[in-house]
Amino acid sequence: MRELRRKDKQISLEEAQILLTVSEQGILSTVDTEGQPYGVPLNYVYTNEAIYFHCALSGHKIDNIENNPKVSFCVVGDIEILPADFSTNFVSTVVFGVASEVLGEERFNSLMALLKKYSPDYLEEGKKYIEKLDKVTKVIKIDIQQISGKKAPAKS
C-alpha cells in the first residue's frame, strides 16, 4: 500500500477513525471483471475496527465484490470552498480493505449498529423492519487493511 504523499496534510489514525465514525455517507469503490472502476455512495457504520453496510442480494457492487473483494472506501467532511484561493478546505479518510458477507450474530449486531446510527429514536420499529426484510438483505463487512487521512490546512 502506498503512503500518503503529502505528509504535511496527514491526520492521525485517531482523527481518521473519528471521521469514519461521525460521517453519514461514504463512497465504496470496487472494480468489475473488465477492470472498470465503480464508486457508489452508501450508508455505513464503523464499528469493531471494520466498516459494515447492507445491500440487496444482487447488483453491481455485489458482483464486483464477488469477483474481487479488494475495495476502497472514502469519507469527506468539513468541506469549505475557498473561491478566492481556488482551493477547498476539507478532511478525508480513505480505507483499503477486503469485503465479505457476514452472517449470524455479527450480521445482526452490524444491522443493529446501523439502526442505532441512522434511526436511534426508532429502535423497536427498526428491529421489525430488519426482520421483515431479512431474507432480501446482505450485510457486507470491510476488513480494514489500511487507513489514511488528510486535512487541507486552513489558509491564513
Secondary structure, 3 states (H helix, E strand, C coil): CCCCCCHHHECCHHHHHHHHHHCCCEEEEEECCCCCEEEEEECCEEECCEEEEEECCCCHHHHHHHHCCEEEEEEEEEEEEEHHHCEEEEEEEEEEEEEEECCHHHHHHHHHHHHHHHCHHHHHHHHHHHHHHHHHCEEEEEEEEEEEEEECCCCC
